Amino acid sequence: MPVPTPVPTTEADWVDVVRALGGPGRLIRGTYHHTPFPRHDLHVVSRGVVVSTRLAAEVEQAHAALRRGGIDLVELHSHGLTDEPRLFFTPIWAEGDAVALARAVRPAVAATNAVPATA
C-alpha cells in the first residue's frame, strides 16, 4: 500500500483552527500546525523535550470532554510509578474536520492547568 503524500498547507489554512484552539501556533514543514498549550505549574522534560502532561486530578474531566467531542483516547499512562505529583499522558486520535476537532479538544485543555501559548 503506498504511503499517502501530505497535503501542503499555509498559515491561512489554519486560521479557523487557531481561533478554535484559542492560541497561536506554527506551521511545520508546510503540512501540519502545532499549537502549544504550556503549563506554568509544571516543567516536565523527557529526553530533552518538554512534554505536555496532566495531573491525576485533571484526568477524569479532560477525558470526559474529549469523549464528548468524539476524540478517541489511545491510552492513559504514567512514566513513573512514584512521580509526585502523579503525572499522566494521554495520546489521542481523531479524524475529521480540523475546526470541529479543535473545538472538541479545547474543553479538554480547559479542564487542565494548561493555557494556550501567546504569540
GITA-V680258 format. One record per residue. N is the residue number from 1. SS is DSSP state (helix for helix, strand for strand, loop for the rest). PHI is phi as a letter, one per 30 degrees, with the letter a starting at -180 (NA if undefined). NEAR is the number of other ideal C-beta (glycine too) atoms within 12 Angstrom. Layout:
((N;SS;PHI;NEAR) (N;SS;PHI;NEAR))
This chain:
((1;loop;NA;3) (2;loop;d;4) (3;loop;d;5) (4;loop;d;7) (5;loop;d;7) (6;loop;d;12) (7;loop;d;12) (8;loop;d;12) (9;loop;b;18) (10;loop;b;13) (11;helix;e;17) (12;helix;d;11) (13;helix;d;18) (14;helix;c;27) (15;helix;e;19) (16;helix;d;18) (17;helix;d;30) (18;helix;e;27) (19;helix;d;18) (20;helix;d;26) (21;helix;d;32) (22;loop;i;23) (23;loop;a;27) (24;loop;d;21) (25;loop;b;26) (26;strand;b;17) (27;strand;d;22) (28;strand;c;16) (29;loop;h;12) (30;loop;i;15) (31;loop;b;16) (32;strand;b;20) (33;strand;c;29) (34;strand;c;19) (35;loop;c;32) (36;loop;d;24) (37;loop;b;32) (38;loop;d;23) (39;strand;c;24) (40;loop;c;12) (41;loop;c;17) (42;loop;b;24) (43;loop;b;14) (44;loop;c;25) (45;strand;b;13) (46;strand;b;15) (47;loop;h;8) (48;loop;i;7) (49;strand;c;9) (50;strand;d;16) (51;loop;c;23) (52;loop;d;33) (53;loop;b;34) (54;strand;c;38) (55;strand;d;27) (56;helix;e;21) (57;helix;d;16) (58;helix;c;30) (59;helix;e;26) (60;helix;d;20) (61;helix;d;21) (62;helix;d;36) (63;helix;d;26) (64;helix;d;17) (65;helix;d;27) (66;helix;d;34) (67;helix;d;21) (68;helix;d;17) (69;loop;d;28) (70;loop;i;20) (71;loop;c;29) (72;strand;d;19) (73;strand;d;25) (74;loop;d;14) (75;loop;a;13) (76;loop;b;22) (77;strand;b;18) (78;loop;b;21) (79;loop;d;17) (80;loop;b;15) (81;loop;d;9) (82;loop;c;9) (83;loop;e;19) (84;loop;b;11) (85;loop;d;20) (86;loop;d;21) (87;strand;c;31) (88;strand;b;29) (89;strand;c;25) (90;loop;b;33) (91;loop;d;18) (92;strand;b;26) (93;strand;b;15) (94;loop;a;22) (95;loop;b;12) (96;loop;k;16) (97;loop;d;15) (98;helix;d;25) (99;helix;d;20) (100;helix;d;18) (101;helix;d;26) (102;helix;d;31) (103;helix;d;27) (104;helix;d;30) (105;helix;d;38) (106;helix;e;31) (107;helix;d;23) (108;helix;d;34) (109;helix;d;35) (110;helix;d;23) (111;loop;d;26) (112;loop;c;34) (113;loop;c;21) (114;strand;d;30) (115;loop;b;20) (116;loop;e;24) (117;loop;d;22) (118;loop;c;13) (119;loop;d;10))
